[in-house]
Structures are given as C-alpha cells and as structure tokens.
Amino acid sequence: MSLEIDVRGLSCPIPVVKTKQAMEKSPADTIVVLLETEVSKENVMRLAENQGYRSKVEQAGNEYKLILEPGSK
C-alpha cells in the first residue's frame, strides 16, 4: 500500500512535518511525496534517509515526486 502527500505550495518545515507524520502513522507503507522546491526535496530526502527509507526521485518540470520505501532502520 502507498500513501500520497501533496505538499506543493507549502514551505519548510511543513513538507518535512507532514512526511514524518505519515511515516509514524503508516511505517510499513511506501510514501509518495509531491513537492516543488529543491529545498523541500532535500529536506524530505534527508528525513527519509535518517528514518531508514530508500528514496527515488522523479522530476517533471519544476515538480518533484519522491517515492519513499521503508527499509531497515
């Protein structure tokens, strides 16, 4: 199962906070995060790495789609 979080238009730290809440709520699920700034992308990827998630980035124009898969902590 996967969760999708759309944080486009929100500035940090909100994308990180919302992603962390999703990780805590559904730790076994893949999380897809939609964002539009490089800073938010880097911050969410750092959180994912610290929480033991594998991340993949897809970029379309000025938007990013991060696919965060739970790994082993």
Protein Blocks (a to p, Z undefined) as FASTA:
>chain_A
ZZdddfehiacfklmmmmmmmmmmmmmbccddddfbfklmmmmmmmmmmnopacddddeh
jbccdddddddZZ
